[in-house]
Amino acid sequence: MTDRGWTLWARCRGMDTTTFFPQKEDGRLAAARAEAAARSICRSCPVVAECRDTALQAGETHGIWGGMTYAERRAFARARKLGRVLSA
């Protein structure tokens, strides 16, 4: 089990989770707006790295975690594995 104490400091704590899980069924524009809103919140979050790393460890395939989409998290993990990420 991982330590989830970092969630106490997350900017998204107590927010509507739909912002972080955009639905394509709602339309591209609505999904893009939700994604932009989530990224904006993540940019100012003091525990963004912990959030991202939790999603990577859990293999989370949906939502914005650590300011990244699933595809971005996969690319980040590959780059990290190849030693192309200087700091995480």
PyMOL Python script that loads the backbone (N, CA, C, O; Angstrom):
from pymol import cmd

cmd.read_pdbstr("""\
ATOM      1  N   MET A   1       0.856  -1.183   0.000  1.00  0.00           N
ATOM      2  CA  MET A   1       0.000   0.000   0.000  1.00  0.00           C
ATOM      3  C   MET A   1       0.901   1.244   0.000  1.00  0.00           C
ATOM      4  O   MET A   1       1.924   1.273   0.683  1.00  0.00           O
ATOM      5  N   THR A   2       0.525   2.232  -0.744  1.00  0.00           N
ATOM      6  CA  THR A   2       1.332   3.448  -0.830  1.00  0.00           C
ATOM      7  C   THR A   2       0.841   4.493   0.167  1.00  0.00           C
ATOM      8  O   THR A   2      -0.317   4.486   0.584  1.00  0.00           O
ATOM      9  N   ASP A   3       1.740   5.375   0.531  1.00  0.00           N
ATOM     10  CA  ASP A   3       1.387   6.477   1.428  1.00  0.00           C
ATOM     11  C   ASP A   3       0.613   7.520   0.634  1.00  0.00           C
ATOM     12  O   ASP A   3       1.117   8.054  -0.355  1.00  0.00           O
ATOM     13  N   ARG A   4      -0.587   7.804   1.057  1.00  0.00           N
ATOM     14  CA  ARG A   4      -1.431   8.778   0.345  1.00  0.00           C
ATOM     15  C   ARG A   4      -1.572  10.078   1.124  1.00  0.00           C
ATOM     16  O   ARG A   4      -2.474  10.869   0.849  1.00  0.00           O
ATOM     17  N   GLY A   5      -0.690  10.307   2.092  1.00  0.00           N
ATOM     18  CA  GLY A   5      -0.746  11.527   2.884  1.00  0.00           C
ATOM     19  C   GLY A   5      -0.615  12.797   2.054  1.00  0.00           C
ATOM     20  O   GLY A   5      -1.091  13.860   2.450  1.00  0.00           O
ATOM     21  N   TRP A   6       0.030  12.678   0.906  1.00  0.00           N
ATOM     22  CA  TRP A   6       0.199  13.840   0.037  1.00  0.00           C
ATOM     23  C   TRP A   6      -1.142  14.413  -0.421  1.00  0.00           C
ATOM     24  O   TRP A   6      -1.233  15.596  -0.752  1.00  0.00           O
ATOM     25  N   THR A   7      -2.174  13.582  -0.441  1.00  0.00           N
ATOM     26  CA  THR A   7      -3.474  14.057  -0.926  1.00  0.00           C
ATOM     27  C   THR A   7      -4.055  15.167  -0.055  1.00  0.00           C
ATOM     28  O   THR A   7      -4.909  15.933  -0.502  1.00  0.00           O
ATOM     29  N   LEU A   8      -3.591  15.250   1.182  1.00  0.00           N
ATOM     30  CA  LEU A   8      -4.055  16.328   2.064  1.00  0.00           C
ATOM     31  C   LEU A   8      -3.651  17.696   1.536  1.00  0.00           C
ATOM     32  O   LEU A   8      -4.299  18.695   1.848  1.00  0.00           O
ATOM     33  N   TRP A   9      -2.591  17.755   0.740  1.00  0.00           N
ATOM     34  CA  TRP A   9      -2.058  19.016   0.223  1.00  0.00           C
ATOM     35  C   TRP A   9      -2.455  19.284  -1.219  1.00  0.00           C
ATOM     36  O   TRP A   9      -2.111  20.329  -1.771  1.00  0.00           O
ATOM     37  N   ALA A  10      -3.173  18.354  -1.833  1.00  0.00           N
ATOM     38  CA  ALA A  10      -3.539  18.481  -3.245  1.00  0.00           C
ATOM     39  C   ALA A  10      -4.520  19.633  -3.475  1.00  0.00           C
ATOM     40  O   ALA A  10      -5.486  19.788  -2.728  1.00  0.00           O
ATOM     41  N   ARG A  11      -4.273  20.431  -4.500  1.00  0.00           N
ATOM     42  CA  ARG A  11      -5.149  21.554  -4.847  1.00  0.00           C
ATOM     43  C   ARG A  11      -6.555  21.067  -5.226  1.00  0.00           C
ATOM     44  O   ARG A  11      -7.537  21.784  -5.037  1.00  0.00           O
ATOM     45  N   CYS A  12      -6.638  19.870  -5.751  1.00  0.00           N
ATOM     46  CA  CYS A  12      -7.921  19.342  -6.213  1.00  0.00           C
ATOM     47  C   CYS A  12      -8.759  18.746  -5.086  1.00  0.00           C
ATOM     48  O   CYS A  12      -9.904  18.353  -5.310  1.00  0.00           O
ATOM     49  N   ARG A  13      -8.208  18.677  -3.891  1.00  0.00           N
ATOM     50  CA  ARG A  13      -8.915  18.074  -2.756  1.00  0.00           C
ATOM     51  C   ARG A  13     -10.279  18.741  -2.571  1.00  0.00           C
ATOM     52  O   ARG A  13     -10.375  19.957  -2.406  1.00  0.00           O
ATOM     53  N   GLY A  14     -11.320  17.928  -2.602  1.00  0.00           N
ATOM     54  CA  GLY A  14     -12.676  18.409  -2.398  1.00  0.00           C
ATOM     55  C   GLY A  14     -13.346  18.965  -3.654  1.00  0.00           C
ATOM     56  O   GLY A  14     -14.513  19.354  -3.613  1.00  0.00           O
ATOM     57  N   MET A  15     -12.618  19.003  -4.762  1.00  0.00           N
ATOM     58  CA  MET A  15     -13.207  19.526  -6.004  1.00  0.00           C
ATOM     59  C   MET A  15     -14.003  18.439  -6.717  1.00  0.00           C
ATOM     60  O   MET A  15     -13.854  17.249  -6.441  1.00  0.00           O
ATOM     61  N   ASP A  16     -14.841  18.876  -7.627  1.00  0.00           N
ATOM     62  CA  ASP A  16     -15.618  17.970  -8.458  1.00  0.00           C
ATOM     63  C   ASP A  16     -14.660  17.168  -9.345  1.00  0.00           C
ATOM     64  O   ASP A  16     -13.916  17.744 -10.138  1.00  0.00           O
ATOM     65  N   THR A  17     -14.680  15.873  -9.213  1.00  0.00           N
ATOM     66  CA  THR A  17     -13.733  15.038  -9.955  1.00  0.00           C
ATOM     67  C   THR A  17     -13.983  14.999 -11.458  1.00  0.00           C
ATOM     68  O   THR A  17     -13.105  14.585 -12.214  1.00  0.00           O
ATOM     69  N   THR A  18     -15.158  15.422 -11.901  1.00  0.00           N
ATOM     70  CA  THR A  18     -15.422  15.388 -13.340  1.00  0.00           C
ATOM     71  C   THR A  18     -14.472  16.297 -14.113  1.00  0.00           C
ATOM     72  O   THR A  18     -14.230  16.073 -15.300  1.00  0.00           O
ATOM     73  N   THR A  19     -13.934  17.312 -13.456  1.00  0.00           N
ATOM     74  CA  THR A  19     -12.956  18.186 -14.099  1.00  0.00           C
ATOM     75  C   THR A  19     -11.726  17.389 -14.505  1.00  0.00           C
ATOM     76  O   THR A  19     -11.116  17.673 -15.536  1.00  0.00           O
ATOM     77  N   PHE A  20     -11.361  16.406 -13.715  1.00  0.00           N
ATOM     78  CA  PHE A  20     -10.143  15.639 -13.946  1.00  0.00           C
ATOM     79  C   PHE A  20     -10.366  14.377 -14.770  1.00  0.00           C
ATOM     80  O   PHE A  20      -9.423  13.650 -15.082  1.00  0.00           O
ATOM     81  N   PHE A  21     -11.610  14.130 -15.112  1.00  0.00           N
ATOM     82  CA  PHE A  21     -11.958  12.982 -15.940  1.00  0.00           C
ATOM     83  C   PHE A  21     -12.868  13.421 -17.085  1.00  0.00           C
ATOM     84  O   PHE A  21     -14.047  13.069 -17.114  1.00  0.00           O
ATOM     85  N   PRO A  22     -12.316  14.195 -18.033  1.00  0.00           N
ATOM     86  CA  PRO A  22     -13.119  14.695 -19.152  1.00  0.00           C
ATOM     87  C   PRO A  22     -13.725  13.547 -19.960  1.00  0.00           C
ATOM     88  O   PRO A  22     -13.080  12.525 -20.196  1.00  0.00           O
ATOM     89  N   GLN A  23     -14.956  13.734 -20.370  1.00  0.00           N
ATOM     90  CA  GLN A  23     -15.672  12.712 -21.132  1.00  0.00           C
ATOM     91  C   GLN A  23     -15.803  13.142 -22.586  1.00  0.00           C
ATOM     92  O   GLN A  23     -16.400  14.179 -22.875  1.00  0.00           O
ATOM     93  N   LYS A  24     -15.256  12.363 -23.489  1.00  0.00           N
ATOM     94  CA  LYS A  24     -15.345  12.688 -24.915  1.00  0.00           C
ATOM     95  C   LYS A  24     -16.795  12.715 -25.389  1.00  0.00           C
ATOM     96  O   LYS A  24     -17.139  13.394 -26.356  1.00  0.00           O
ATOM     97  N   GLU A  25     -17.635  11.959 -24.683  1.00  0.00           N
ATOM     98  CA  GLU A  25     -19.050  11.910 -25.048  1.00  0.00           C
ATOM     99  C   GLU A  25     -19.721  13.270 -24.874  1.00  0.00           C
ATOM    100  O   GLU A  25     -20.748  13.540 -25.496  1.00  0.00           O
ATOM    101  N   ASP A  26     -19.146  14.122 -24.035  1.00  0.00           N
ATOM    102  CA  ASP A  26     -19.683  15.462 -23.812  1.00  0.00           C
ATOM    103  C   ASP A  26     -19.319  16.422 -24.937  1.00  0.00           C
ATOM    104  O   ASP A  26     -19.782  17.562 -24.974  1.00  0.00           O
ATOM    105  N   GLY A  27     -18.491  15.949 -25.844  1.00  0.00           N
ATOM    106  CA  GLY A  27     -18.053  16.774 -26.972  1.00  0.00           C
ATOM    107  C   GLY A  27     -16.598  17.194 -26.786  1.00  0.00           C
ATOM    108  O   GLY A  27     -16.102  17.323 -25.666  1.00  0.00           O
ATOM    109  N   ARG A  28     -15.944  17.400 -27.899  1.00  0.00           N
ATOM    110  CA  ARG A  28     -14.523  17.752 -27.869  1.00  0.00           C
ATOM    111  C   ARG A  28     -14.255  19.043 -27.109  1.00  0.00           C
ATOM    112  O   ARG A  28     -13.317  19.126 -26.316  1.00  0.00           O
ATOM    113  N   LEU A  29     -15.077  20.035 -27.355  1.00  0.00           N
ATOM    114  CA  LEU A  29     -14.861  21.338 -26.725  1.00  0.00           C
ATOM    115  C   LEU A  29     -15.008  21.242 -25.206  1.00  0.00           C
ATOM    116  O   LEU A  29     -14.185  21.782 -24.468  1.00  0.00           O
ATOM    117  N   ALA A  30     -16.033  20.568 -24.748  1.00  0.00           N
ATOM    118  CA  ALA A  30     -16.248  20.412 -23.304  1.00  0.00           C
ATOM    119  C   ALA A  30     -15.102  19.622 -22.670  1.00  0.00           C
ATOM    120  O   ALA A  30     -14.633  19.965 -21.585  1.00  0.00           O
ATOM    121  N   ALA A  31     -14.655  18.570 -23.348  1.00  0.00           N
ATOM    122  CA  ALA A  31     -13.542  17.768 -22.834  1.00  0.00           C
ATOM    123  C   ALA A  31     -12.259  18.596 -22.802  1.00  0.00           C
ATOM    124  O   ALA A  31     -11.494  18.511 -21.842  1.00  0.00           O
ATOM    125  N   ALA A  32     -12.021  19.377 -23.821  1.00  0.00           N
ATOM    126  CA  ALA A  32     -10.827  20.231 -23.866  1.00  0.00           C
ATOM    127  C   ALA A  32     -10.865  21.289 -22.764  1.00  0.00           C
ATOM    128  O   ALA A  32      -9.842  21.586 -22.146  1.00  0.00           O
ATOM    129  N   ARG A  33     -12.027  21.845 -22.524  1.00  0.00           N
ATOM    130  CA  ARG A  33     -12.159  22.838 -21.443  1.00  0.00           C
ATOM    131  C   ARG A  33     -11.900  22.210 -20.077  1.00  0.00           C
ATOM    132  O   ARG A  33     -11.214  22.795 -19.239  1.00  0.00           O
ATOM    133  N   ALA A  34     -12.446  21.031 -19.859  1.00  0.00           N
ATOM    134  CA  ALA A  34     -12.236  20.334 -18.586  1.00  0.00           C
ATOM    135  C   ALA A  34     -10.760  19.995 -18.413  1.00  0.00           C
ATOM    136  O   ALA A  34     -10.208  20.157 -17.325  1.00  0.00           O
ATOM    137  N   GLU A  35     -10.122  19.526 -19.480  1.00  0.00           N
ATOM    138  CA  GLU A  35      -8.701  19.195 -19.417  1.00  0.00           C
ATOM    139  C   GLU A  35      -7.870  20.443 -19.104  1.00  0.00           C
ATOM    140  O   GLU A  35      -6.959  20.391 -18.278  1.00  0.00           O
ATOM    141  N   ALA A  36      -8.178  21.541 -19.751  1.00  0.00           N
ATOM    142  CA  ALA A  36      -7.455  22.799 -19.492  1.00  0.00           C
ATOM    143  C   ALA A  36      -7.653  23.263 -18.054  1.00  0.00           C
ATOM    144  O   ALA A  36      -6.715  23.748 -17.421  1.00  0.00           O
ATOM    145  N   ALA A  37      -8.865  23.116 -17.539  1.00  0.00           N
ATOM    146  CA  ALA A  37      -9.145  23.503 -16.154  1.00  0.00           C
ATOM    147  C   ALA A  37      -8.359  22.624 -15.183  1.00  0.00           C
ATOM    148  O   ALA A  37      -7.799  23.115 -14.203  1.00  0.00           O
ATOM    149  N   ALA A  38      -8.321  21.335 -15.462  1.00  0.00           N
ATOM    150  CA  ALA A  38      -7.575  20.411 -14.602  1.00  0.00           C
ATOM    151  C   ALA A  38      -6.086  20.750 -14.615  1.00  0.00           C
ATOM    152  O   ALA A  38      -5.446  20.795 -13.564  1.00  0.00           O
ATOM    153  N   ARG A  39      -5.546  20.986 -15.791  1.00  0.00           N
ATOM    154  CA  ARG A  39      -4.122  21.317 -15.899  1.00  0.00           C
ATOM    155  C   ARG A  39      -3.801  22.613 -15.154  1.00  0.00           C
ATOM    156  O   ARG A  39      -2.742  22.740 -14.540  1.00  0.00           O
ATOM    157  N   SER A  40      -4.711  23.555 -15.215  1.00  0.00           N
ATOM    158  CA  SER A  40      -4.514  24.825 -14.518  1.00  0.00           C
ATOM    159  C   SER A  40      -4.417  24.610 -13.010  1.00  0.00           C
ATOM    160  O   SER A  40      -3.573  25.209 -12.343  1.00  0.00           O
ATOM    161  N   ILE A  41      -5.273  23.764 -12.488  1.00  0.00           N
ATOM    162  CA  ILE A  41      -5.253  23.442 -11.061  1.00  0.00           C
ATOM    163  C   ILE A  41      -3.948  22.713 -10.718  1.00  0.00           C
ATOM    164  O   ILE A  41      -3.317  23.010  -9.704  1.00  0.00           O
ATOM    165  N   CYS A  42      -3.556  21.777 -11.552  1.00  0.00           N
ATOM    166  CA  CYS A  42      -2.339  20.999 -11.310  1.00  0.00           C
ATOM    167  C   CYS A  42      -1.082  21.868 -11.338  1.00  0.00           C
ATOM    168  O   CYS A  42      -0.142  21.624 -10.582  1.00  0.00           O
ATOM    169  N   ARG A  43      -1.062  22.872 -12.199  1.00  0.00           N
ATOM    170  CA  ARG A  43       0.129  23.735 -12.304  1.00  0.00           C
ATOM    171  C   ARG A  43       0.485  24.400 -10.980  1.00  0.00           C
ATOM    172  O   ARG A  43       1.660  24.646 -10.705  1.00  0.00           O
ATOM    173  N   SER A  44      -0.510  24.688 -10.167  1.00  0.00           N
ATOM    174  CA  SER A  44      -0.242  25.362  -8.895  1.00  0.00           C
ATOM    175  C   SER A  44      -0.247  24.402  -7.703  1.00  0.00           C
ATOM    176  O   SER A  44      -0.235  24.835  -6.551  1.00  0.00           O
ATOM    177  N   CYS A  45      -0.265  23.130  -7.980  1.00  0.00           N
ATOM    178  CA  CYS A  45      -0.365  22.132  -6.913  1.00  0.00           C
ATOM    179  C   CYS A  45       1.019  21.779  -6.357  1.00  0.00           C
ATOM    180  O   CYS A  45       1.942  21.484  -7.117  1.00  0.00           O
ATOM    181  N   PRO A  46       1.155  21.811  -5.027  1.00  0.00           N
ATOM    182  CA  PRO A  46       2.452  21.493  -4.425  1.00  0.00           C
ATOM    183  C   PRO A  46       2.806  20.002  -4.445  1.00  0.00           C
ATOM    184  O   PRO A  46       3.948  19.639  -4.162  1.00  0.00           O
ATOM    185  N   VAL A  47       1.849  19.141  -4.775  1.00  0.00           N
ATOM    186  CA  VAL A  47       2.114  17.703  -4.771  1.00  0.00           C
ATOM    187  C   VAL A  47       1.869  17.070  -6.146  1.00  0.00           C
ATOM    188  O   VAL A  47       1.486  15.904  -6.247  1.00  0.00           O
ATOM    189  N   VAL A  48       2.095  17.846  -7.184  1.00  0.00           N
ATOM    190  CA  VAL A  48       1.841  17.367  -8.540  1.00  0.00           C
ATOM    191  C   VAL A  48       2.690  16.133  -8.877  1.00  0.00           C
ATOM    192  O   VAL A  48       2.202  15.212  -9.531  1.00  0.00           O
ATOM    193  N   ALA A  49       3.942  16.107  -8.441  1.00  0.00           N
ATOM    194  CA  ALA A  49       4.810  14.950  -8.728  1.00  0.00           C
ATOM    195  C   ALA A  49       4.306  13.695  -8.023  1.00  0.00           C
ATOM    196  O   ALA A  49       4.322  12.610  -8.605  1.00  0.00           O
ATOM    197  N   GLU A  50       3.865  13.829  -6.789  1.00  0.00           N
ATOM    198  CA  GLU A  50       3.340  12.689  -6.045  1.00  0.00           C
ATOM    199  C   GLU A  50       2.086  12.138  -6.711  1.00  0.00           C
ATOM    200  O   GLU A  50       1.889  10.925  -6.784  1.00  0.00           O
ATOM    201  N   CYS A  51       1.247  13.038  -7.192  1.00  0.00           N
ATOM    202  CA  CYS A  51       0.020  12.649  -7.895  1.00  0.00           C
ATOM    203  C   CYS A  51       0.360  11.863  -9.164  1.00  0.00           C
ATOM    204  O   CYS A  51      -0.178  10.783  -9.406  1.00  0.00           O
ATOM    205  N   ARG A  52       1.260  12.427  -9.963  1.00  0.00           N
ATOM    206  CA  ARG A  52       1.687  11.770 -11.206  1.00  0.00           C
ATOM    207  C   ARG A  52       2.273  10.399 -10.915  1.00  0.00           C
ATOM    208  O   ARG A  52       1.927   9.419 -11.574  1.00  0.00           O
ATOM    209  N   ASP A  53       3.160  10.326  -9.929  1.00  0.00           N
ATOM    210  CA  ASP A  53       3.814   9.061  -9.615  1.00  0.00           C
ATOM    211  C   ASP A  53       2.831   8.019  -9.095  1.00  0.00           C
ATOM    212  O   ASP A  53       2.982   6.829  -9.373  1.00  0.00           O
ATOM    213  N   THR A  54       1.829   8.457  -8.346  1.00  0.00           N
ATOM    214  CA  THR A  54       0.788   7.537  -7.878  1.00  0.00           C
ATOM    215  C   THR A  54       0.030   6.954  -9.057  1.00  0.00           C
ATOM    216  O   THR A  54      -0.236   5.752  -9.096  1.00  0.00           O
ATOM    217  N   ALA A  55      -0.321   7.803 -10.026  1.00  0.00           N
ATOM    218  CA  ALA A  55      -1.038   7.336 -11.217  1.00  0.00           C
ATOM    219  C   ALA A  55      -0.182   6.367 -12.019  1.00  0.00           C
ATOM    220  O   ALA A  55      -0.687   5.371 -12.536  1.00  0.00           O
ATOM    221  N   LEU A  56       1.114   6.654 -12.125  1.00  0.00           N
ATOM    222  CA  LEU A  56       2.016   5.766 -12.853  1.00  0.00           C
ATOM    223  C   LEU A  56       2.135   4.417 -12.153  1.00  0.00           C
ATOM    224  O   LEU A  56       2.075   3.374 -12.804  1.00  0.00           O
ATOM    225  N   GLN A  57       2.303   4.431 -10.840  1.00  0.00           N
ATOM    226  CA  GLN A  57       2.413   3.185 -10.066  1.00  0.00           C
ATOM    227  C   GLN A  57       1.147   2.349 -10.166  1.00  0.00           C
ATOM    228  O   GLN A  57       1.207   1.123 -10.257  1.00  0.00           O
ATOM    229  N   ALA A  58       0.009   3.014 -10.149  1.00  0.00           N
ATOM    230  CA  ALA A  58      -1.270   2.309 -10.178  1.00  0.00           C
ATOM    231  C   ALA A  58      -1.676   1.886 -11.588  1.00  0.00           C
ATOM    232  O   ALA A  58      -2.614   1.108 -11.759  1.00  0.00           O
ATOM    233  N   GLY A  59      -0.966   2.400 -12.599  1.00  0.00           N
ATOM    234  CA  GLY A  59      -1.339   2.088 -13.980  1.00  0.00           C
ATOM    235  C   GLY A  59      -2.650   2.751 -14.375  1.00  0.00           C
ATOM    236  O   GLY A  59      -3.409   2.223 -15.188  1.00  0.00           O
ATOM    237  N   GLU A  60      -2.905   3.917 -13.788  1.00  0.00           N
ATOM    238  CA  GLU A  60      -4.160   4.648 -14.049  1.00  0.00           C
ATOM    239  C   GLU A  60      -4.248   5.008 -15.531  1.00  0.00           C
ATOM    240  O   GLU A  60      -3.353   5.654 -16.075  1.00  0.00           O
ATOM    241  N   THR A  61      -5.331   4.585 -16.175  1.00  0.00           N
ATOM    242  CA  THR A  61      -5.482   4.802 -17.619  1.00  0.00           C
ATOM    243  C   THR A  61      -6.471   5.909 -17.969  1.00  0.00           C
ATOM    244  O   THR A  61      -6.682   6.200 -19.146  1.00  0.00           O
ATOM    245  N   HIS A  62      -7.070   6.519 -16.973  1.00  0.00           N
ATOM    246  CA  HIS A  62      -8.059   7.562 -17.234  1.00  0.00           C
ATOM    247  C   HIS A  62      -7.745   8.814 -16.423  1.00  0.00           C
ATOM    248  O   HIS A  62      -7.156   8.742 -15.345  1.00  0.00           O
ATOM    249  N   GLY A  63      -8.138   9.933 -16.948  1.00  0.00           N
ATOM    250  CA  GLY A  63      -8.085  11.172 -16.198  1.00  0.00           C
ATOM    251  C   GLY A  63      -6.775  11.925 -16.264  1.00  0.00           C
ATOM    252  O   GLY A  63      -5.769  11.453 -16.794  1.00  0.00           O
ATOM    253  N   ILE A  64      -6.836  13.124 -15.697  1.00  0.00           N
ATOM    254  CA  ILE A  64      -5.672  13.994 -15.570  1.00  0.00           C
ATOM    255  C   ILE A  64      -5.113  13.765 -14.169  1.00  0.00           C
ATOM    256  O   ILE A  64      -5.786  14.013 -13.169  1.00  0.00           O
ATOM    257  N   TRP A  65      -3.905  13.300 -14.117  1.00  0.00           N
ATOM    258  CA  TRP A  65      -3.199  13.048 -12.858  1.00  0.00           C
ATOM    259  C   TRP A  65      -1.846  13.721 -12.970  1.00  0.00           C
ATOM    260  O   TRP A  65      -1.138  13.524 -13.957  1.00  0.00           O
ATOM    261  N   GLY A  66      -1.477  14.505 -11.984  1.00  0.00           N
ATOM    262  CA  GLY A  66      -0.185  15.171 -12.034  1.00  0.00           C
ATOM    263  C   GLY A  66      -0.044  16.097 -13.229  1.00  0.00           C
ATOM    264  O   GLY A  66       1.059  16.334 -13.722  1.00  0.00           O
ATOM    265  N   GLY A  67      -1.173  16.617 -13.687  1.00  0.00           N
ATOM    266  CA  GLY A  67      -1.167  17.530 -14.820  1.00  0.00           C
ATOM    267  C   GLY A  67      -0.985  16.859 -16.167  1.00  0.00           C
ATOM    268  O   GLY A  67      -0.756  17.538 -17.168  1.00  0.00           O
ATOM    269  N   MET A  68      -1.082  15.537 -16.210  1.00  0.00           N
ATOM    270  CA  MET A  68      -0.849  14.790 -17.449  1.00  0.00           C
ATOM    271  C   MET A  68      -2.018  13.878 -17.802  1.00  0.00           C
ATOM    272  O   MET A  68      -2.712  13.351 -16.932  1.00  0.00           O
ATOM    273  N   THR A  69      -2.209  13.712 -19.097  1.00  0.00           N
ATOM    274  CA  THR A  69      -3.166  12.730 -19.593  1.00  0.00           C
ATOM    275  C   THR A  69      -2.514  11.348 -19.534  1.00  0.00           C
ATOM    276  O   THR A  69      -1.325  11.221 -19.243  1.00  0.00           O
ATOM    277  N   TYR A  70      -3.298  10.334 -19.811  1.00  0.00           N
ATOM    278  CA  TYR A  70      -2.764   8.973 -19.825  1.00  0.00           C
ATOM    279  C   TYR A  70      -1.616   8.850 -20.830  1.00  0.00           C
ATOM    280  O   TYR A  70      -0.569   8.288 -20.508  1.00  0.00           O
ATOM    281  N   ALA A  71      -1.803   9.366 -22.026  1.00  0.00           N
ATOM    282  CA  ALA A  71      -0.758   9.278 -23.058  1.00  0.00           C
ATOM    283  C   ALA A  71       0.512  10.004 -22.613  1.00  0.00           C
ATOM    284  O   ALA A  71       1.619   9.519 -22.846  1.00  0.00           O
ATOM    285  N   GLU A  72       0.354  11.146 -21.984  1.00  0.00           N
ATOM    286  CA  GLU A  72       1.517  11.897 -21.499  1.00  0.00           C
ATOM    287  C   GLU A  72       2.223  11.155 -20.369  1.00  0.00           C
ATOM    288  O   GLU A  72       3.452  11.158 -20.290  1.00  0.00           O
ATOM    289  N   ARG A  73       1.455  10.528 -19.508  1.00  0.00           N
ATOM    290  CA  ARG A  73       2.062   9.751 -18.422  1.00  0.00           C
ATOM    291  C   ARG A  73       2.832   8.561 -18.970  1.00  0.00           C
ATOM    292  O   ARG A  73       3.914   8.244 -18.476  1.00  0.00           O
ATOM    293  N   ARG A  74       2.294   7.905 -19.978  1.00  0.00           N
ATOM    294  CA  ARG A  74       2.997   6.780 -20.609  1.00  0.00           C
ATOM    295  C   ARG A  74       4.303   7.242 -21.230  1.00  0.00           C
ATOM    296  O   ARG A  74       5.336   6.594 -21.065  1.00  0.00           O
ATOM    297  N   ALA A  75       4.260   8.370 -21.950  1.00  0.00           N
ATOM    298  CA  ALA A  75       5.472   8.905 -22.573  1.00  0.00           C
ATOM    299  C   ALA A  75       6.499   9.291 -21.505  1.00  0.00           C
ATOM    300  O   ALA A  75       7.694   9.041 -21.668  1.00  0.00           O
ATOM    301  N   PHE A  76       6.034   9.890 -20.431  1.00  0.00           N
ATOM    302  CA  PHE A  76       6.904  10.270 -19.325  1.00  0.00           C
ATOM    303  C   PHE A  76       7.567   9.028 -18.723  1.00  0.00           C
ATOM    304  O   PHE A  76       8.771   9.026 -18.468  1.00  0.00           O
ATOM    305  N   ALA A  77       6.785   7.983 -18.499  1.00  0.00           N
ATOM    306  CA  ALA A  77       7.313   6.752 -17.917  1.00  0.00           C
ATOM    307  C   ALA A  77       8.356   6.125 -18.839  1.00  0.00           C
ATOM    308  O   ALA A  77       9.389   5.645 -18.372  1.00  0.00           O
ATOM    309  N   ARG A  78       8.094   6.126 -20.136  1.00  0.00           N
ATOM    310  CA  ARG A  78       9.070   5.580 -21.091  1.00  0.00           C
ATOM    311  C   ARG A  78      10.354   6.395 -21.066  1.00  0.00           C
ATOM    312  O   ARG A  78      11.450   5.833 -21.047  1.00  0.00           O
ATOM    313  N   ALA A  79      10.223   7.715 -21.068  1.00  0.00           N
ATOM    314  CA  ALA A  79      11.403   8.588 -21.039  1.00  0.00           C
ATOM    315  C   ALA A  79      12.189   8.380 -19.748  1.00  0.00           C
ATOM    316  O   ALA A  79      13.420   8.343 -19.762  1.00  0.00           O
ATOM    317  N   ARG A  80      11.483   8.247 -18.652  1.00  0.00           N
ATOM    318  CA  ARG A  80      12.137   8.016 -17.355  1.00  0.00           C
ATOM    319  C   ARG A  80      12.899   6.691 -17.380  1.00  0.00           C
ATOM    320  O   ARG A  80      14.034   6.603 -16.913  1.00  0.00           O
ATOM    321  N   LYS A  81      12.256   5.669 -17.931  1.00  0.00           N
ATOM    322  CA  LYS A  81      12.880   4.345 -18.010  1.00  0.00           C
ATOM    323  C   LYS A  81      14.142   4.376 -18.856  1.00  0.00           C
ATOM    324  O   LYS A  81      15.115   3.683 -18.558  1.00  0.00           O
ATOM    325  N   LEU A  82      14.124   5.173 -19.900  1.00  0.00           N
ATOM    326  CA  LEU A  82      15.281   5.302 -20.783  1.00  0.00           C
ATOM    327  C   LEU A  82      16.318   6.295 -20.283  1.00  0.00           C
ATOM    328  O   LEU A  82      17.348   6.511 -20.922  1.00  0.00           O
ATOM    329  N   GLY A  83      16.034   6.897 -19.130  1.00  0.00           N
ATOM    330  CA  GLY A  83      16.974   7.860 -18.552  1.00  0.00           C
ATOM    331  C   GLY A  83      16.950   9.210 -19.218  1.00  0.00           C
ATOM    332  O   GLY A  83      17.922   9.960 -19.133  1.00  0.00           O
ATOM    333  N   ARG A  84      15.851   9.538 -19.884  1.00  0.00           N
ATOM    334  CA  ARG A  84      15.731  10.809 -20.583  1.00  0.00           C
ATOM    335  C   ARG A  84      15.057  11.903 -19.765  1.00  0.00           C
ATOM    336  O   ARG A  84      14.920  13.037 -20.223  1.00  0.00           O
ATOM    337  N   VAL A  85      14.641  11.558 -18.561  1.00  0.00           N
ATOM    338  CA  VAL A  85      14.037  12.536 -17.659  1.00  0.00           C
ATOM    339  C   VAL A  85      15.089  12.880 -16.618  1.00  0.00           C
ATOM    340  O   VAL A  85      15.527  12.013 -15.861  1.00  0.00           O
ATOM    341  N   LEU A  86      15.493  14.142 -16.579  1.00  0.00           N
ATOM    342  CA  LEU A  86      16.545  14.566 -15.656  1.00  0.00           C
ATOM    343  C   LEU A  86      16.061  14.630 -14.220  1.00  0.00           C
ATOM    344  O   LEU A  86      16.752  14.188 -13.302  1.00  0.00           O
ATOM    345  N   SER A  87      14.864  15.186 -14.029  1.00  0.00           N
ATOM    346  CA  SER A  87      14.301  15.238 -12.685  1.00  0.00           C
ATOM    347  C   SER A  87      12.803  15.035 -12.791  1.00  0.00           C
ATOM    348  O   SER A  87      12.161  15.463 -13.750  1.00  0.00           O
ATOM    349  N   ALA A  88      12.268  14.378 -11.792  1.00  0.00           N
ATOM    350  CA  ALA A  88      10.839  14.087 -11.829  1.00  0.00           C
ATOM    351  C   ALA A  88      10.143  14.701 -10.657  1.00  0.00           C
ATOM    352  O   ALA A  88       8.927  14.562 -10.518  1.00  0.00           O
TER     353      ALA A  88
END
""", "prot")
cmd.dss("prot")
cmd.show_as("cartoon", "prot")
cmd.util.cbc("prot")
cmd.orient("prot")
